[in-house]
Amino acid sequence: MKKIRYVIISLLALTVGGTLTLSPAEAKTKAKTLTEKQAFTAKERATIKHYRQQVKHLPNSTKGMYATKPSLKKNFNPGKLSKKYTNAVVKSVNFYRGIYGLNKVVANPQWSVDAQYGAATLAAADGGLAHGLVGLKRPKAVPKAAWKRGVEATNYSNLGENDVKPFDIVSAYINDYGQPDYIPGHREWILGNTVEVGVGQVGIYNDLKVFEGGAKCRAYGEPAKEVAFPKAGVFPISAVQDTTWSLTYSIGETKNTRKPTVKVKDETTHKAVKVSHITNYNSETGYGWFKTSISYVPAASKIKVNHTYTVKISHLTNHENVKYQTKLFKLAK
């Protein structure tokens, strides 16, 4: 029998200063309307305050974003982002990595040049997102050499559309909503064994270069630290709403790889949360250099602020069973 790992940060206290007896109906109402003070301990509220202060001081503006503005029609030029804007994106990446105690990443200047070509060619084609620019038509204004650079860049990058502000861009990758295969690959590159990034942005198109092929990447071959998403303890609800939750680690597949059992319970309402789209993705060179990615989708309507959830993942063939609690808070206050 496999051992079960317990990662329970704290229990939710529903009574203060003595015993309080409630009828079932009253208890249900109380559970649904918990205030932040009721839902979290003093230590947890201090952690939440710390996260909010960090976010408050993160630059999230597009003012002065270009050192050289892009030109997508006559005399094609991908442009160049300002150091201020590039650093703002990197700081946002490091905010989320900091929640997990992961190493900080830095901007790789050459990768940023590459990523700018990726973003510029996507913007010039303006036909949506495509790794390798597959399915997109090269505009006449874009030289073949520039298009080729865009093809190469987009094959090694997270690609995003519509968000332009630095923190918003990174937060969208972290949430990773709407992936058709239910594998949060963008998130895994942000939280994986990543040591450097390249930043490209033209109009509504973002290219965040996160790796290069094989040994060209400094992080290649190094095991990524295990990441449970959401994390045990307090966690921003904006990151996990309407999207896939996951467990990723650097243990490879076995001969008997199978779909695990995933259960989520709302400890605030004392009700089970329906879970769908359970996926077990294995690759020796997976997203973020994770070898195993377990992903699943809790019912969106049941994920609520100031609620506590217990996550249980069992019947894993290459990992011990996992059980932990997470408590969701509103990051913007």
C-alpha positions, -999 to +999 in steps of 0.1 A: +000+000+000+013+034-009+018+059+018-004+090+018+013+123+021-005+149+042+001+185+035-025+202+056-017+238+065-045+246+089-081+238+099-109+263+095-122+277+128-158+285+126-163+295+162-146+323+182-147+328+220-167+297+229-190+271+215-217+282+190-246+259+182-263+264+148-291+247+131-281+229+098-298+257+078-280+284+098-246+266+095-251+263+057-258+301+055-228+309+076-205+287+055-215+305+024-210+340+038-177+337+056-157+369+059-120+369+054-115+373+091-136+342+097-121+321+070-084+326+077-061+326+107-041+356+117-010+340+103-028+333+070-041+369+068-006+382+073+005+360+043-024+373+022-015+409+031+021+402+021+010+389-013-013+419-019+014+443-010+037+426-035+011+428-063+004+464-054+040+473-062+043+453-094+044+476-124+014+469-147+014+496-173+020+499-210+033+534-208+067+536-224+066+499-234+087+503-266+123+514-270+116+511-307+080+509-320+072+480-343+064+486-380+042+458-395+035+472-429+061+492-448+097+486-439+089+458-415+106+461-381+096+440-351+106+468-327+121+465-293+105+466-259+118+489-232+138+474-203+111+488-180+084+468-197+105+436-200+115+438-163+078+443-154+069+410-171+098+392-154+088+406-120+053+392-125+067+358-134+088+359-102+058+369-081+040+336-089+073+316-087+079+332-053+046+318-039+061+284-045+096+293-032+111+288-067+142+304-081+138+338-097+141+340-135+160+366-155+154+382-189+177+368-216+184+396-240+188+374-271+156+355-262+138+388-260+149+397-295+137+363-307+104+367-288+098+401-304+100+385-338+075+360-326+051+386-314+056+408-345+050+381-370+018+370-351+006+406-351+014+411-388-005+379-398-032+388-372-049+354-376-047+342-340-021+322-321-001+294-337+032+278-327+056+278-356+031+302-373+014+270-386-017+279-407-009+316-409-002+334-441+030+355-444+020+391-453+039+406-482+053+432-459+071+406-438+104+394-453+109+357-455+139+359-432+118+377-405+090+352-409+115+324-404+126+340-372+090+342-361+085+305-368+115+296-347+106+319-318+070+308-315+080+271-313+098+278-281+074+301-264+042+307-245+019+326-268-009+349-257-035+372-271-055+402-259-036+410-226-010+437-229-003+448-193+026+428-178+009+413-148-022+406-167-002+386-193+015+365-168-017+359-148-034+347-179-006+321-185-009+310-148-046+305-150-042+289-184-080+288-192-094+271-222-067+246-232-084+220-254-063+191-241-067+202-204-029+202-200-018+236-184+014+238-204+018+276-202+015+275-164+040+247-162+066+267-181+060+296-157+063+274-126+087+248-140+125+244-142+129+278-159+158+301-153+154+327-180+127+341-203+125+363-234+097+389-237+080+400-269+049+421-273+033+437-304-002+450-301-024+423-285+001+395-292+025+382-266+055+358-271+071+347-239+101+325-248+106+299-221+131+274-236+153+264-264+158+230-280+176+204-259+210+213-244+208+249-257+185+255-228+204+261-195+176+243-176+175+213-198+179+180-180+175+194-145+145+180-125+117+205-119+104+209-084+070+194-076+041+219-080+006+213-067-018+239-082-034+255-062-008+253-035-014+241+000-023+269+023-036+303+010-038+308-027-053+336-050-087+325-064-081+345-096-054+320-105-077+289-102-112+300-112-128+285-143-097+264-152-077+233-147-060+224-114-029+203-115-001+183-099+032+182-117+065+165-109+097+151-124+091+114-121+088+097-155+061+073-166+059+036-157+047+007-177+013+008-160+005+045-163-032+051-157-056+078-150-056+086-112-085+092-089-090+129-080-114+141-053-121+177-042-142+186-012-153+221-001-147+220+036-166+252+041-199+238+028-189+202+036-198+191+001-179+172-026-170+192-057-175+175-091-143+169-110-140+163-147-114+159-175-088+141-154-056+138-174-023+120-169+003+134-193+038+119-193+069+130-212+106+129-206+107+165-220+074+178-208+062+214-203+084+231-178+106+200-179+081+182-158+079+145-166+044+140-153+014+163-153-018+154-136-046+178-144-083+180-136-112+205-137-133+212-106-168+224-112-164+262-117-196+272-099-183+255-067-149+274-065-155+303-042-135+330-024-128+324+013-136+287+010-113+258+020-108+228-002-093+194+004-076+178-026-070+141-028-051+125-057-047+087-055-039+056-076-008+072-090+016+046-105+048+067-101+041+088-070+027+084-035-009+095-030-014+132-022-038+150+002-037+186+011-059+217+018-059+250+000-078+282+010-087+307-017-085+345-012-091+375-033-057+389-044-069+424-054-082+442-024 
